[in-house]
Amino acid sequence: MRTLSQKDLDRLVRSNRNLKISLWVFCVGMIGVLFLLIANNVTMSPACGTALGVGIGALLVIPQRQLLSELGLSRQEAKQILQDERKRRRAAGN
């Protein structure tokens, strides 16, 4: 398992947190837009909505992928590092 400097680890944790926040904001926003469309009887093709969601989702992960590329990590390595860091922080908090 590859180890990261504290600075790089902090960047990875912050990037992951920002990605999760962006995902939640996107989901809440999409629910609001969907509600408005339904309330106004606007019809939209499911394929169009799916394509829009996938496109926005792809845009959301660009900063995370750039950081992983910069750090030379695969998604699996980053996921494992984040899990280990979460465990370490929980143990330190107890």
N, CA, C and O atoms as a GROMACS GRO file, in nm:
protein
  376
    1MET      N    1   0.085  -0.119   0.000
    1MET     CA    2   0.000   0.000   0.000
    1MET      C    3   0.089   0.124   0.000
    1MET      O    4   0.184   0.133   0.078
    2ARG      N    5   0.058   0.214  -0.085
    2ARG     CA    6   0.134   0.338  -0.097
    2ARG      C    7   0.096   0.434   0.016
    2ARG      O    8  -0.020   0.441   0.055
    3THR      N    9   0.194   0.507   0.066
    3THR     CA   10   0.166   0.607   0.170
    3THR      C   11   0.180   0.746   0.111
    3THR      O   12   0.256   0.769   0.017
    4LEU      N   13   0.105   0.837   0.166
    4LEU     CA   14   0.104   0.976   0.121
    4LEU      C   15   0.158   1.066   0.230
    4LEU      O   16   0.150   1.034   0.349
    5SER      N   17   0.211   1.179   0.189
    5SER     CA   18   0.251   1.279   0.288
    5SER      C   19   0.124   1.334   0.352
    5SER      O   20   0.014   1.320   0.298
    6GLN      N   21   0.139   1.397   0.466
    6GLN     CA   22   0.022   1.452   0.535
    6GLN      C   23  -0.049   1.556   0.448
    6GLN      O   24  -0.172   1.562   0.447
    7LYS      N   25   0.028   1.635   0.377
    7LYS     CA   26  -0.030   1.737   0.289
    7LYS      C   27  -0.114   1.672   0.178
    7LYS      O   28  -0.226   1.716   0.151
    8ASP      N   29  -0.060   1.568   0.114
    8ASP     CA   30  -0.133   1.500   0.008
    8ASP      C   31  -0.255   1.426   0.063
    8ASP      O   32  -0.360   1.422  -0.001
    9LEU      N   33  -0.240   1.368   0.182
    9LEU     CA   34  -0.353   1.300   0.245
    9LEU      C   35  -0.465   1.400   0.275
    9LEU      O   36  -0.582   1.370   0.252
   10ASP      N   37  -0.430   1.516   0.325
   10ASP     CA   38  -0.530   1.620   0.352
   10ASP      C   39  -0.599   1.664   0.223
   10ASP      O   40  -0.720   1.685   0.220
   11ARG      N   41  -0.521   1.677   0.116
   11ARG     CA   42  -0.580   1.714  -0.014
   11ARG      C   43  -0.678   1.608  -0.061
   11ARG      O   44  -0.785   1.640  -0.112
   12LEU      N   45  -0.641   1.480  -0.045
   12LEU     CA   46  -0.728   1.370  -0.087
   12LEU      C   47  -0.857   1.368  -0.005
   12LEU      O   48  -0.966   1.352  -0.060
   13VAL      N   49  -0.845   1.385   0.125
   13VAL     CA   50  -0.963   1.387   0.213
   13VAL      C   51  -1.053   1.505   0.178
   13VAL      O   52  -1.175   1.490   0.168
   14ARG      N   53  -0.994   1.623   0.158
   14ARG     CA   54  -1.072   1.742   0.123
   14ARG      C   55  -1.141   1.726  -0.013
   14ARG      O   56  -1.257   1.764  -0.029
   15SER      N   57  -1.070   1.670  -0.108
   15SER     CA   58  -1.127   1.649  -0.241
   15SER      C   59  -1.245   1.551  -0.234
   15SER      O   60  -1.348   1.571  -0.299
   16ASN      N   61  -1.228   1.446  -0.156
   16ASN     CA   62  -1.335   1.348  -0.142
   16ASN      C   63  -1.457   1.411  -0.073
   16ASN      O   64  -1.570   1.385  -0.112
   17ARG      N   65  -1.432   1.493   0.029
   17ARG     CA   66  -1.542   1.561   0.098
   17ARG      C   67  -1.614   1.657   0.003
   17ARG      O   68  -1.737   1.663   0.002
   18ASN      N   69  -1.538   1.732  -0.076
   18ASN     CA   70  -1.598   1.824  -0.173
   18ASN      C   71  -1.681   1.749  -0.278
   18ASN      O   72  -1.786   1.796  -0.320
   19LEU      N   73  -1.632   1.632  -0.319
   19LEU     CA   74  -1.707   1.552  -0.415
   19LEU      C   75  -1.840   1.506  -0.356
   19LEU      O   76  -1.943   1.510  -0.424
   20LYS      N   77  -1.839   1.463  -0.231
   20LYS     CA   78  -1.963   1.420  -0.165
   20LYS      C   79  -2.060   1.536  -0.149
   20LYS      O   80  -2.181   1.520  -0.171
   21ILE      N   81  -2.009   1.652  -0.111
   21ILE     CA   82  -2.095   1.770  -0.097
   21ILE      C   83  -2.157   1.806  -0.231
   21ILE      O   84  -2.276   1.834  -0.239
   22SER      N   85  -2.076   1.806  -0.337
   22SER     CA   86  -2.126   1.838  -0.471
   22SER      C   87  -2.233   1.739  -0.514
   22SER      O   88  -2.333   1.777  -0.575
   23LEU      N   89  -2.211   1.612  -0.483
   23LEU     CA   90  -2.310   1.509  -0.518
   23LEU      C   91  -2.443   1.535  -0.448
   23LEU      O   92  -2.548   1.527  -0.511
   24TRP      N   93  -2.439   1.566  -0.319
   24TRP     CA   94  -2.562   1.592  -0.244
   24TRP      C   95  -2.634   1.717  -0.295
   24TRP      O   96  -2.756   1.719  -0.308
   25VAL      N   97  -2.557   1.822  -0.324
   25VAL     CA   98  -2.617   1.945  -0.376
   25VAL      C   99  -2.682   1.917  -0.511
   25VAL      O  100  -2.793   1.963  -0.538
   26PHE      N  101  -2.613   1.841  -0.595
   26PHE     CA  102  -2.668   1.804  -0.726
   26PHE      C  103  -2.798   1.726  -0.710
   26PHE      O  104  -2.896   1.754  -0.779
   27CYS      N  105  -2.798   1.627  -0.621
   27CYS     CA  106  -2.919   1.545  -0.601
   27CYS      C  107  -3.036   1.628  -0.552
   27CYS      O  108  -3.148   1.614  -0.601
   28VAL      N  109  -3.011   1.715  -0.455
   28VAL     CA  110  -3.118   1.801  -0.403
   28VAL      C  111  -3.168   1.894  -0.513
   28VAL      O  112  -3.289   1.916  -0.527
   29GLY      N  113  -3.075   1.950  -0.590
   29GLY     CA  114  -3.114   2.038  -0.701
   29GLY      C  115  -3.196   1.965  -0.806
   29GLY      O  116  -3.294   2.020  -0.857
   30MET      N  117  -3.157   1.843  -0.837
   30MET     CA  118  -3.232   1.765  -0.938
   30MET      C  119  -3.372   1.731  -0.888
   30MET      O  120  -3.467   1.731  -0.965
   31ILE      N  121  -3.385   1.702  -0.760
   31ILE     CA  122  -3.516   1.674  -0.704
   31ILE      C  123  -3.604   1.798  -0.714
   31ILE      O  124  -3.722   1.789  -0.747
   32GLY      N  125  -3.546   1.915  -0.685
   32GLY     CA  126  -3.620   2.042  -0.697
   32GLY      C  127  -3.663   2.068  -0.839
   32GLY      O  128  -3.777   2.107  -0.864
   33VAL      N  129  -3.573   2.046  -0.934
   33VAL     CA  130  -3.606   2.067  -1.076
   33VAL      C  131  -3.714   1.968  -1.119
   33VAL      O  132  -3.809   2.005  -1.188
   34LEU      N  133  -3.700   1.843  -1.078
   34LEU     CA  134  -3.801   1.742  -1.111
   34LEU      C  135  -3.937   1.781  -1.055
   34LEU      O  136  -4.039   1.768  -1.124
   35PHE      N  137  -3.939   1.829  -0.931
   35PHE     CA  138  -4.063   1.872  -0.869
   35PHE      C  139  -4.128   1.986  -0.949
   35PHE      O  140  -4.248   1.984  -0.974
   36LEU      N  141  -4.047   2.083  -0.991
   36LEU     CA  142  -4.099   2.194  -1.071
   36LEU      C  143  -4.152   2.147  -1.206
   36LEU      O  144  -4.255   2.195  -1.253
   37LEU      N  145  -4.081   2.055  -1.269
   37LEU     CA  146  -4.126   2.002  -1.398
   37LEU      C  147  -4.260   1.930  -1.384
   37LEU      O  148  -4.350   1.947  -1.465
   38ILE      N  149  -4.271   1.849  -1.280
   38ILE     CA  150  -4.396   1.775  -1.257
   38ILE      C  151  -4.509   1.872  -1.223
   38ILE      O  152  -4.620   1.856  -1.273
   39ALA      N  153  -4.481   1.970  -1.139
   39ALA     CA  154  -4.584   2.066  -1.099
   39ALA      C  155  -4.635   2.147  -1.218
   39ALA      O  156  -4.751   2.189  -1.220
   40ASN      N  157  -4.550   2.170  -1.317
   40ASN     CA  158  -4.589   2.248  -1.434
   40ASN      C  159  -4.626   2.161  -1.553
   40ASN      O  160  -4.639   2.211  -1.665
   41ASN      N  161  -4.642   2.031  -1.531
   41ASN     CA  162  -4.681   1.936  -1.636
   41ASN      C  163  -4.589   1.942  -1.757
   41ASN      O  164  -4.635   1.931  -1.871
   42VAL      N  165  -4.461   1.958  -1.734
   42VAL     CA  166  -4.363   1.958  -1.843
   42VAL      C  167  -4.315   1.815  -1.862
   42VAL      O  168  -4.273   1.750  -1.766
   43THR      N  169  -4.321   1.768  -1.984
   43THR     CA  170  -4.273   1.633  -2.012
   43THR      C  171  -4.132   1.640  -2.067
   43THR      O  172  -4.096   1.732  -2.141
   44MET      N  173  -4.054   1.540  -2.030
   44MET     CA  174  -3.916   1.535  -2.075
   44MET      C  175  -3.881   1.390  -2.100
   44MET      O  176  -3.921   1.302  -2.023
   45SER      N  177  -3.808   1.364  -2.204
   45SER     CA  178  -3.767   1.229  -2.237
   45SER      C  179  -3.677   1.172  -2.127
   45SER      O  180  -3.584   1.240  -2.083
   46PRO      N  181  -3.703   1.050  -2.084
   46PRO     CA  182  -3.615   0.989  -1.982
   46PRO      C  183  -3.470   0.980  -2.030
   46PRO      O  184  -3.376   0.993  -1.951
   47ALA      N  185  -3.451   0.959  -2.160
   47ALA     CA  186  -3.315   0.951  -2.213
   47ALA      C  187  -3.243   1.084  -2.199
   47ALA      O  188  -3.123   1.088  -2.170
   48CYS      N  189  -3.314   1.193  -2.218
   48CYS     CA  190  -3.256   1.326  -2.204
   48CYS      C  191  -3.216   1.352  -2.059
   48CYS      O  192  -3.108   1.404  -2.031
   49GLY      N  193  -3.304   1.316  -1.968
   49GLY     CA  194  -3.275   1.334  -1.826
   49GLY      C  195  -3.159   1.249  -1.781
   49GLY      O  196  -3.075   1.293  -1.702
   50THR      N  197  -3.153   1.126  -1.831
   50THR     CA  198  -3.043   1.037  -1.796
   50THR      C  199  -2.911   1.091  -1.849
   50THR      O  200  -2.810   1.093  -1.778
   51ALA      N  201  -2.913   1.134  -1.975
   51ALA     CA  202  -2.791   1.189  -2.035
   51ALA      C  203  -2.744   1.313  -1.959
   51ALA      O  204  -2.625   1.332  -1.936
   52LEU      N  205  -2.837   1.397  -1.920
   52LEU     CA  206  -2.803   1.517  -1.844
   52LEU      C  207  -2.740   1.480  -1.709
   52LEU      O  208  -2.640   1.538  -1.670
   53GLY      N  209  -2.799   1.384  -1.640
   53GLY     CA  210  -2.747   1.339  -1.511
   53GLY      C  211  -2.608   1.278  -1.523
   53GLY      O  212  -2.520   1.306  -1.441
   54VAL      N  213  -2.589   1.196  -1.624
   54VAL     CA  214  -2.458   1.133  -1.645
   54VAL      C  215  -2.354   1.239  -1.680
   54VAL      O  216  -2.240   1.234  -1.632
   55GLY      N  217  -2.392   1.335  -1.763
   55GLY     CA  218  -2.300   1.442  -1.801
   55GLY      C  219  -2.257   1.526  -1.683
   55GLY      O  220  -2.139   1.556  -1.667
   56ILE      N  221  -2.352   1.565  -1.601
   56ILE     CA  222  -2.319   1.646  -1.483
   56ILE      C  223  -2.237   1.564  -1.384
   56ILE      O  224  -2.143   1.616  -1.323
   57GLY      N  225  -2.273   1.437  -1.368
   57GLY     CA  226  -2.195   1.349  -1.280
   57GLY      C  227  -2.051   1.337  -1.326
   57GLY      O  228  -1.959   1.337  -1.244
   58ALA      N  229  -2.031   1.326  -1.456
   58ALA     CA  230  -1.895   1.317  -1.510
   58ALA      C  231  -1.817   1.446  -1.482
   58ALA      O  232  -1.698   1.442  -1.452
   59LEU      N  233  -1.885   1.559  -1.492
   59LEU     CA  234  -1.819   1.687  -1.462
   59LEU      C  235  -1.781   1.698  -1.315
   59LEU      O  236  -1.679   1.757  -1.281
   60LEU      N  237  -1.863   1.640  -1.228
   60LEU     CA  238  -1.836   1.649  -1.084
   60LEU      C  239  -1.710   1.573  -1.044
   60LEU      O  240  -1.642   1.613  -0.949
   61VAL      N  241  -1.677   1.465  -1.114
   61VAL     CA  242  -1.562   1.383  -1.074
   61VAL      C  243  -1.430   1.429  -1.136
   61VAL      O  244  -1.325   1.374  -1.103
   62ILE      N  245  -1.433   1.526  -1.225
   62ILE     CA  246  -1.310   1.572  -1.291
   62ILE      C  247  -1.204   1.616  -1.190
   62ILE      O  248  -1.090   1.571  -1.201
   63PRO      N  249  -1.235   1.703  -1.092
   63PRO     CA  250  -1.130   1.743  -0.996
   63PRO      C  251  -1.073   1.625  -0.918
   63PRO      O  252  -0.952   1.620  -0.891
   64GLN      N  253  -1.157   1.530  -0.880
   64GLN     CA  254  -1.112   1.412  -0.805
   64GLN      C  255  -1.017   1.328  -0.891
   64GLN      O  256  -0.913   1.283  -0.844
   65ARG      N  257  -1.053   1.307  -1.016
   65ARG     CA  258  -0.968   1.228  -1.106
   65ARG      C  259  -0.835   1.298  -1.132
   65ARG      O  260  -0.731   1.232  -1.141
   66GLN      N  261  -0.838   1.429  -1.145
   66GLN     CA  262  -0.713   1.503  -1.166
   66GLN      C  263  -0.621   1.487  -1.046
   66GLN      O  264  -0.500   1.467  -1.062
   67LEU      N  265  -0.676   1.494  -0.926
   67LEU     CA  266  -0.594   1.479  -0.806
   67LEU      C  267  -0.538   1.338  -0.798
   67LEU      O  268  -0.420   1.320  -0.766
   68LEU      N  269  -0.619   1.237  -0.826
   68LEU     CA  270  -0.570   1.099  -0.822
   68LEU      C  271  -0.458   1.079  -0.924
   68LEU      O  272  -0.360   1.011  -0.896
   69SER      N  273  -0.474   1.138  -1.041
   69SER     CA  274  -0.370   1.129  -1.143
   69SER      C  275  -0.242   1.198  -1.096
   69SER      O  276  -0.133   1.145  -1.114
   70GLU      N  277  -0.257   1.314  -1.037
   70GLU     CA  278  -0.143   1.390  -0.986
   70GLU      C  279  -0.069   1.313  -0.877
   70GLU      O  280   0.054   1.316  -0.870
   71LEU      N  281  -0.146   1.245  -0.791
   71LEU     CA  282  -0.085   1.169  -0.682
   71LEU      C  283  -0.039   1.030  -0.726
   71LEU      O  284   0.028   0.960  -0.650
   72GLY      N  285  -0.075   0.991  -0.847
   72GLY     CA  286  -0.036   0.860  -0.899
   72GLY      C  287  -0.110   0.746  -0.833
   72GLY      O  288  -0.055   0.638  -0.813
   73LEU      N  289  -0.238   0.769  -0.798
   73LEU     CA  290  -0.319   0.668  -0.730
   73LEU      C  291  -0.430   0.617  -0.821
   73LEU      O  292  -0.483   0.690  -0.904
   74SER      N  293  -0.463   0.490  -0.804
   74SER     CA  294  -0.583   0.437  -0.869
   74SER      C  295  -0.702   0.467  -0.779
   74SER      O  296  -0.685   0.506  -0.663
   75ARG      N  297  -0.822   0.449  -0.831
   75ARG     CA  298  -0.942   0.472  -0.748
   75ARG      C  299  -0.945   0.378  -0.629
   75ARG      O  300  -0.983   0.417  -0.519
   76GLN      N  301  -0.904   0.252  -0.651
   76GLN     CA  302  -0.905   0.153  -0.543
   76GLN      C  303  -0.804   0.189  -0.435
   76GLN      O  304  -0.833   0.176  -0.316
   77GLU      N  305  -0.686   0.236  -0.475
   77GLU     CA  306  -0.586   0.277  -0.376
   77GLU      C  307  -0.636   0.396  -0.295
   77GLU      O  308  -0.622   0.400  -0.172
   78ALA      N  309  -0.694   0.493  -0.364
   78ALA     CA  310  -0.746   0.612  -0.294
   78ALA      C  311  -0.858   0.573  -0.198
   78ALA      O  312  -0.865   0.624  -0.086
   79LYS      N  313  -0.944   0.483  -0.242
   79LYS     CA  314  -1.055   0.438  -0.156
   79LYS      C  315  -1.001   0.371  -0.030
   79LYS      O  316  -1.050   0.395   0.080
   80GLN      N  317  -0.899   0.287  -0.047
   80GLN     CA  318  -0.840   0.218   0.068
   80GLN      C  319  -0.772   0.317   0.162
   80GLN      O  320  -0.785   0.306   0.284
   81ILE      N  321  -0.700   0.414   0.107
   81ILE     CA  322  -0.633   0.515   0.188
   81ILE      C  323  -0.736   0.595   0.267
   81ILE      O  324  -0.716   0.624   0.385
   82LEU      N  325  -0.847   0.632   0.202
   82LEU     CA  326  -0.953   0.708   0.271
   82LEU      C  327  -1.018   0.625   0.381
   82LEU      O  328  -1.048   0.678   0.488
   83GLN      N  329  -1.040   0.496   0.356
   83GLN     CA  330  -1.098   0.410   0.459
   83GLN      C  331  -1.003   0.398   0.579
   83GLN      O  332  -1.047   0.405   0.694
   84ASP      N  333  -0.874   0.380   0.550
   84ASP     CA  334  -0.776   0.371   0.659
   84ASP      C  335  -0.770   0.501   0.740
   84ASP      O  336  -0.758   0.499   0.862
   85GLU      N  337  -0.778   0.613   0.670
   85GLU     CA  338  -0.774   0.743   0.738
   85GLU      C  339  -0.898   0.762   0.825
   85GLU      O  340  -0.889   0.814   0.936
   86ARG      N  341  -1.014   0.720   0.774
   86ARG     CA  342  -1.138   0.728   0.854
   86ARG      C  343  -1.125   0.645   0.982
   86ARG      O  344  -1.161   0.691   1.090
   87LYS      N  345  -1.073   0.524   0.968
   87LYS     CA  346  -1.054   0.437   1.085
   87LYS      C  347  -0.957   0.501   1.184
   87LYS      O  348  -0.981   0.499   1.305
   88ARG      N  349  -0.848   0.560   1.132
   88ARG     CA  350  -0.749   0.622   1.219
   88ARG      C  351  -0.810   0.740   1.295
   88ARG      O  352  -0.785   0.757   1.414
   89ARG      N  353  -0.889   0.820   1.225
   89ARG     CA  354  -0.951   0.937   1.290
   89ARG      C  355  -1.055   0.894   1.393
   89ARG      O  356  -1.067   0.957   1.498
   90ARG      N  357  -1.130   0.788   1.364
   90ARG     CA  358  -1.228   0.739   1.462
   90ARG      C  359  -1.156   0.688   1.586
   90ARG      O  360  -1.200   0.715   1.698
   91ALA      N  361  -1.046   0.615   1.566
   91ALA     CA  362  -0.972   0.561   1.680
   91ALA      C  363  -0.910   0.674   1.762
   91ALA      O  364  -0.905   0.666   1.885
   92ALA      N  365  -0.864   0.779   1.697
   92ALA     CA  366  -0.805   0.893   1.767
   92ALA      C  367  -0.912   0.972   1.843
   92ALA      O  368  -0.882   1.035   1.944
   93GLY      N  369  -1.036   0.968   1.794
   93GLY     CA  370  -1.144   1.042   1.858
   93GLY      C  371  -1.198   0.974   1.981
   93GLY      O  372  -1.260   1.040   2.064
   94ASN      N  373  -1.175   0.845   1.996
   94ASN     CA  374  -1.227   0.770   2.112
   94ASN      C  375  -1.141   0.784   2.232
   94ASN      O  376  -1.172   0.728   2.337
   0.00000   0.00000   0.00000
